[in-house]
Amino acid sequence: MKLNDNWKIRQFDVGAARDLEVASPEYIDYFWMTTKVPGDVHSTLIEHKLIDAPFYGHNDLKCQWVEEKVWWYRSTFEFHADISQEDRYELIFDGLDTFATVYLNGIELGSTENMFISHTFEVTRELRHGKNVLAVKFDPVHIHVKDKVQYYWSGFSKKRIWTRKAQSHYGWDWGPRLVTAGIWKDVHLEKRTAAKIDAVFAKTTSISADQARVAIELEIEKFHSNKSFEVQVSLVDSDNAVTVTAHQKIVGKSTVMNLEVPAPKLWWTHDIGTPHLYQLQVVLFADGIQIDCRSEDFGIRTIEVMQTDEKGNHRFTFVLNGVKIFAKGANWIPIDSFIGAVPDSRYQHLIGMAKDANMNMLRVWGGGIYEREVFYHECNRLGILVWQDFMFACALYPDYNRNFMANVRAEIIQIVKRLRNQPCLAIWCGNNENDWLYEALAASGEIPHPFYGEKIYHELMPELLAELDPTRLFWPSSPFGGNDHNSREQGDTHNWQVWHGNIEPRKFGEPQRVDYSVAGLSFKNFKNDTTLFASEFGMHASSNRYTLERNIPKEQFFWGSEEMAYRNKDIHHPKGILLMEGYTGVPQNLDEYIAYSMLTQAEGLKFGIEHYRRNKPHTSGTLVWQLNDCWPGTSWSVIDYYLLPKAAYHYARKFYSPILLTADHEPGEKIAIWVVNDRLSAYKDEIELAVYHYNGEKVFSKTWSVLVEANVSKQIDIVVETEALGRLNPTDAVMVLRSKNHQVYENMYYFRDQKDLSLGCAELTVKVNKAAGELTITTNVLARMVTIELDMEQLIIEDNFFDLLAYESKTIKVSQAQGKEIPWGTLRVSALNSTGIFKFGDETNESSGVTRR
């Protein structure tokens, strides 16, 4: 039974209350605040209006007193069952954040110090018939870390290294410091009789067209040994038909069963196949009576990482069911600063957006959390692979401390057992950037200490993973491999030359140098990157106007204000200006900042990712930093906090398309035409390169009949720039690479950077069909970056931030993720070069109008 109801909370100063008194069933809590479980203290205080919304203005600073207090949770539940000698009752907390002490009916059951794992207490004798009182005390973090060493290298906080909680709660370069506490996952009371299923490990051992073999390792915990135990294992297909079932007696504590699955349906990523799922059902019997069961997703598939190819060349290529794939995706950070209070629907929508952008991999970054079940369920269902970091990031960790290491060992064991059956899970990774940054900063003289944490990633983890999950690659860190852990020659890399200005390549022992200049930070540097797998890279862009307006005081809503700067947690603010200076020019006002930063991010990611994809198979993956935001700030995300896409998200739908038509071109150089085909079948089509003046005049066209083999990148031809331009100045022309049969997205390129283009003044005509939930946009000259805005979160706009050729029209469907009514009255449509902004209702006929000032 779940015990998520009837919870209340109250704060105390440290040392102000006696623990056993507050935990006592007789303690009077009539006037305590009601709270929600799962949830957290901050969300409760927001709901009761006891703290101002932390994301508005500087309000996060106003509520930092919360982390200094002791917080108590109390709840009651009724229990009326008869308890036999064979019964055992377990109280299970799936997530306690973080330093908690648990009481049942005034009896202290134990303490916890790890947010990431579940905590189980045997309470058979402590249960009462009738009313029972649960109490949980949460200590502030500072009590437990105040006497610990706090001068080791650790980004953003020195205290966090001692706490097994989401490291980003202490602040990061994309989010505020909001150190949460509370019951952040479900609470259960479970009855056990004689024994329970302790662990299940199902793994595909072989696949053929006719049959797949699945090995299932089972561990049970027996409470009474004088019984005969038997287990039944079944795989159930999506139509609820039992595909295969087996029974086996269990003599000891574990057993292994082998299933032979006829005509297996495989789990694939969505871009190359169907992510078929079976239900794995395990039932435990004692003397013929069912006493426990477990059911979870299972996908028949194999996954490995190929590190050398057939010719002995270094590679870092994920191989799914024997097929080499190109990983296309992004890094995932915590979905909110207040994770426990987030509804499942937010996860479902955000992961669905990743799929709709043709992403086939998400990296769960190592400074957040091992994600909630809904995350993995959605990735399983939608066919998205998961790169899973362990939760260590950008710091030295005290691996010399026995208590800390015991805590970490328990965490790794539980997390691996919890997640290893997920078909989406592709790789285990020890940490984020610790190996690379330690070596680079030690070489620069910035870190005088030993590599504390090394024993975790290079001894403890590989030892445990070899035992608990030998089916996946364990990778010690990201990035890792080669002479410099961020070497382009081996393993995976983080490209922070773009944005941070890191000068690459470097080698072990050399200091990390940077170049803060327009050229040093430019996204054009992606072209020099020969990485095998780019697991982090990106650049900032503003959140959408609606997101900013909701969280910045009106009097501060201008470019250059203190509040605008506060949205950006990366302390080196000039980086974004330098990037824009090189491509769009420096913004002069807020409108330009929003548009220029979004366009620079979108075009920069397009430039880099198309380069990486053309370099297939040498390069085998790109994971953008980052997919999402935890608060409404300015960051590297392509989707802002209110799940409103930035321009780069809409670009991603095209540059991550399984079939990509791409042009490799630098100003004044030849234009190389490429086709990248990630599908498992050949691509046959007729494609065209067309060049237009902004007024719509077509000045050049060349077509090719193409037949591109499955799963390859292929150069088709080369076109001389002067031939393509004809009589046009390169600042007056746009090129379009398209499928004549409309099989794939068309791709548009400019011959020069945005700041150098001679764009005309576009007059946009907009017609709205509210009944159909769509609008149609037409322009008289090329419209650059047509932007559709509406004042609502979680909008689904079919396409946005697109370029529209002269005298062409485009119809866009608009909906909202929860089915809410679209606020058409707030509609605004504009382009970088439009003569004004179309606002709904400006015209006499409210269904149409022309942009005007």
C-alpha angles and dihedrals in degrees: 000000000000118000099196096121136085098027124156132182139203136177128233133184113250108278094006097114137040109244098219090049093054091043093050118112088230094058111117111236099159094128100040117121118266113238140185126245120233091042142080143251096262093053090050092051090048091051091050090045092239092129127033117249101287094215095057115095112311094333093123087072091052093059101046089104086078092075091054095061135083110241125202127198121197132182141163131217137176123242122185107155124123112242119218126199090258095054126098125183122208126196108210128193109191091197135009118178101236140290100032138159118203126211131184117194090342095309117122108233098182147286133269134206105178125081094190102064138056122252124216127197125186105227106166094125095037096058117101128207106249121004120024127185123214120193130180124188119203116200120208112256094241092067091063100040105034093096096043127101108274106178102079119114107277126149118236097355137028094203098056096076090072095051125077094214134105102303092209090065085081090059131271137200090276103036145041129256107263110154104199133199133187149078098311100174138037126299120217141184108206130189116219123190120198093323145358139214103259102179140358125195117184119182136172108238100178140002132199131160091262103036146013126202119217122189118203121196115197131192122189131187112220123208094178121032098190093085137085111245125202132174130207119202124191138176111211121197123224091264089059092251114140105241097187137350136184139183129209138171118238115219102171129017098291144031140179123226128189123210126194110208115199119219093358121211107219131221111240134171109265095248095063104025148338120306093225115193132197125192113241108211122190121185124186121206131193114198088342095308120115110243105163141009141183132194129186145150117283128184124193103227144114124229131188140152115238109214098178127031129223091278095050095256118145113259138166101201128152111226115202117191088341094309121117109230136192108231110226116182151081146267117268121216125184109301092231141001085246101049100172094059096053115111119232089243090069090056092046094052095045095048089045088055089054090053092047088054088058093251116155100180137044124190114216098216120228100238096063131050140299093259129252120265093258090063095058092039091056093046089050092048097044098042101248121146119225127220101203120206122194110237103267120110141170098338149081112260123206100249090160091068112093096205092049092049092049089053091049092047091053090048095052094047094050096043094048092049090047097050107028095091093057108112090208093061108103108166142006116225123192101216148332115267097322097123094043098043094043092054094043095046093043089052088051091052094246096116118051097174132089118265095276108193093037091109089057097054100031103035115015100039099046090046093052096040092052088058102035103035118008090159095084135052115259108213114192098218145343114271101028140150140062134034095327113022086245093054117148089216101067140020124352129325143205110219105211095152084094108065100001095047097229111172109232144232106038130160135221111291096023120114117248107252126195136202113208098191139107091261094041095055099034119128086228084081089075086078090069094053114108095176122156092218126005105208095170134024135124149113139239128272131176121259116248117283093250091055093050095044091055093055108033122073110250094241089056096046098113138096111275097022122139090243092053089051090049089060088065113073094180101099096211097074095169090073093077092046091052091051092050092044089060096049116017102012125248114307117242099194142015095270090055093045093054093046099039095047092048093047093046091051093046096046092041094054090044090052093050100040095047088052091050093047093049086054092061129162093023086054111043107175149022124195111183119220102256144007103179147013132236093207138011099278142120111272148130091282122124091205119047129223095273089053091253111145121238119218091269091062092059090045088052092060086063105035090047094047111131088239113043127187104201138175122209106208140152123188110282093006134105121279114240114202116212138178119204114197116188094168123104093238132063120270114228120182149121112253131190137204108205128179121205137187110232089253090065099260111143109221102170139024134172127171134198132193104222135193109181118184122237119282100004141113113227136183110224105185147322125247123196112238095227091051091051093048096046106179095345126111109240090239090060100053143077128194124215124200110196147160110250087210094049092240096138141018116288116238126218128203136178124218092226139026119283095254090059099049121112097217119179126226110277121210108204120206113203127192120186125204103188094180091058094038094235145108131206121215127196130178137196095214132016109301113210118214101351104208126202116197132184128169101246137093126239093025117170108214112179092221133354141168089036133148118242124203120228115283092004122122131207129198116211126194118218128196140148127244095237093040094254120162113270113245095227090171089073095051116135125177123186143146132214089255101030120127090237145328122290110225121189110252096025091114132061087243102056093200096066144021148147123254112260138158 
